[in-house]
Amino acid sequence: MLDQSKCVREFFPLNGVRNQEATSEPFLVVQVTELVDSIFIRCTSNHALLDGLSFWHFYGSWAEISCSFNVISKKTFFKLEFPFKIDNFSNRISIPNERINSNSTQQMLLQEKVFDFTKQSIAKLKAKANVEMNTTKISSHQVVLAHVWQSVIRFRNLNHNQETTFEVPIDMRKRLNPPLPERFFGNAIYPATITIKTGELLEHEFEWAALQINEMFVSHDHERFKYIYENCMKDPEVTKLGDLPSNYFMLHNSPRFNFYKYDFGWGKTIAKVEGQTSLKGKLLCHLD
């Protein structure tokens, strides 16, 4: 377990900037710093504009342009059309100022830790969960979430009548009808949640929790998303970390992207560093 160096945060712009401040702050900031023997690339985007898939699509296109590619290998899909047919739909949603400018929007101080799960241990968890739940649907991603969630709740020794919630971002692209192209450029992520009584979570093994997370993923289809957005338009809300209960968990910066494949023509990538704000990608490159 390693403490992330606090000084790393100073390498990134827009720390503490909220997504809704994009009317006055940049949507995207890129900064390149030449070190003694390497280059440090800092890139920060506003999550209201981009999700992880779009961010790394941009990064890969930038790398190809830097390498003088005549044609970008993965063309961007820019067509922005609301995917749901909703009565009285307006492409402009008005959010009351008091919901945006609440005192609870102040930045929270969090301690960051890194835990390393080996491929072998994850494979064992996945196999055990699928055997015990008599299914083949539970993924590696879901068993890790269930294991961490249950472990933290057990450590906190909470009242079993208290509720705990896990929020997991879901990519809507393939779940919509018709689906959005993978190269859709924007934010197609929805923060889905699952809420369980802590006593119910702890009275079962982690395999049960993994199945609940799996079923939460499966339930989010086109009709479910349409229902969610219909309600959002009727009563728009801005979620603030300070308003969330203490037993609320959020998956953030899921490392499912291949950070190391991007070649700017400046040398091989030697490290990736995670940052703090909405969405960041960072690479260290050797100088040849």
Secondary structure as UniProt FT lines:
FT   STRAND          2..3
FT   HELIX           6..11
FT   TURN            13..16
FT   HELIX           19..23
FT   STRAND          28..34
FT   STRAND          38..45
FT   TURN            47..49
FT   HELIX           52..66
FT   TURN            67..68
FT   TURN            87..88
FT   HELIX           97..100
FT   HELIX           103..105
FT   STRAND          113..114
FT   HELIX           119..132
FT   TURN            133..134
FT   HELIX           140..156
FT   TURN            160..161
FT   STRAND          163..171
FT   HELIX           173..175
FT   TURN            182..183
FT   STRAND          189..197
FT   HELIX           198..203
FT   HELIX           206..219
FT   HELIX           222..234
FT   HELIX           241..243
FT   TURN            246..247
FT   STRAND          248..250
FT   HELIX           259..261
FT   STRAND          269..271
FT   STRAND          279..286
//
